[in-house]
Amino acid sequence: MVQLLGPFALELGVGTYAVSLFSAYIVSVAVRRRYFSAISDIPGPFLASFSTLWEIWEVIAGHIEVTVISLHEKHGHFVRINHEEVSVSHPDAIRAILLTPLAKVDWYKVMALPDHRFQTPMSKVNPKRRVERAKNVAAGYTLSSIIKSEPQINDAIELLEKRLDELAEAGQPVEFDRWFNYLAFDVIGEVTFSRAFGFLETASDIGGSIANSRALTLYVAIAGFFLTLHDATLGNPWMGKLGLTPSQHIFDTVSRAVASRKKNTEARTDMMEHWMQAQAAHPERFGETEIQAVASATVGAGADTVSATLQAFWYYLLRSPEDLARVRAEIDKAGEEGKLSRVVSYAEARELPFLQACIKETFRFHPAVAHGLARVVPEEGVKIGSRVFSKGTHLSVNPWVIHRSTEMFGADANTFTPQRWLEPRAKDMEKYMVQFGAGYNSCPGQNLARMEVSKVTATLVRDFDIRQVDPKHEWSFKSHFTAVPYDWPCRVTRRKA
């Protein structure tokens, strides 16, 4: 009987040995990471001390920004959020990490969508390569370029107001997460391709674009931790040919827009015009793939972020009625003095100091990006405060953590206080604002975002009374990557002239 079971027993023994060996290897790696790493002394969640599982779970759960803020409140300036990454809340963090040209972590490589062929400035981890990529497209993002599309942006805002009037007349609540996304997508279409996508015109989520964008955001946030698996599966070029990549919808939408724009001989000097000029001047470094990549990145990144900011502006002002009354009085006064256009221009909005204070406080209190995208410590190390971090350590700066720091923004950091930006302390606080990132990897679309937010808020505050259906109901949002709110229906009423 023993002889009959001999081969099976041997095979079972080999299998058991292999499992034991693998388990021992996993345990040894975990022990080394937890107890013998250069950052072993830095506090944080137990699971984070030897893996990325804690961080991944927090991303999926949807509120990593809240959790990391509480960890910093408990542990101080440095919190270990995975086996090789430290979240930093020290006042020196922005200078030492973001304003210094440190390499980005490999996570950023997942930003080449739909696959590795489509590189953008965001997906490049080497600072020099990132800057080189950015030079190809920078002209399209300048304010002098974007401002040429202001009449078309005005048209989009007027169409939004028309839709709000229709909802008010029908007695229907307004879901601003939908309508501000529609507006943002159409504005991006005008500025990039000289043509709106048609979200406001059809009053619908065309092709499920917004829903697809939200799903893509979660996928990207997680896939960045599993680049090898991503590149072999859903990030494989063959998947794109089969139409199976997570970013396929936005890629196809942008491909059609790019093709249509190239045939449009009456287009304005939009972003595409600048990019096509760059392609003509330097075809060896900026080809069709690069145009497609940067166009997709612009469309993919520009809607949710603006929608989040516009929603946050109203959500927090509705909870600060004195501030809302003050900004409305400022805008009404400017209107009475003949200083405002039918749709408030960007130049006019910038002359409204309390409006700009409210916008800046919105950027501070609800940054659209809720993750601390990390940098890699170089050979010479990085010193923050009295701590020196060694080569290879990942250091991240989360905008939510920085913006809620009482050390940097005062005892009232956890309250929505626009007035702070009109006080002498504003100059000191300004250097800690990182809603658009900082340094070589700062957001290229920030000129458009500032312009759009200024125009929309000024015009809507003047033209509409907005109130929540249930003022006690708190909104919801999941910070998979961007913190885009939803579920806070409102009623709107056109104000009398």
Secondary structure, DSSP 8 states (H G I E B T S, - for coil): -HHHHHHHHHHHHHHHHHHHHHHHHHHHHHHHHHHSSTTTTS---TGGGT-SHHHHHHHHHT-HHHHHHHHHHHH-SEEEEETTEEEE-STTHIIIIITTT--B-GGGGGGS-SSTTS--TTT--SHHHHHHHHHHHHHHHSHHHHGGGHHHHHHHHHHHHHHHHHHHHTT--B-HHHHHHHHHHHHHHHHHHSS--SHHHHTS-GGGHHHHHHHHHHHHHHHTT-HHHHHHTTTSHHHHHTT-STTHHHHHHHHHHHHHHHH-TT--S-HHHHHHHHHHH-TTTS-HHHHHHHHHHHHHHHHHHHHHHHHHHHHHHHT-HHHHHHHHHHHHHHHHTT---SS--HHHHTT-HHHHHHHHHHHHHS-SB-S---EE--TT-EEETTEEE-TT-EEE--HHHHHT-HHHH-TTTTS--GGGGGSTTHHHHHTT--TT--GGG--TTHHHHHHHHHHHHHHHHHHEEEEESSTT---EEEESSBEEEE---EEEEE---
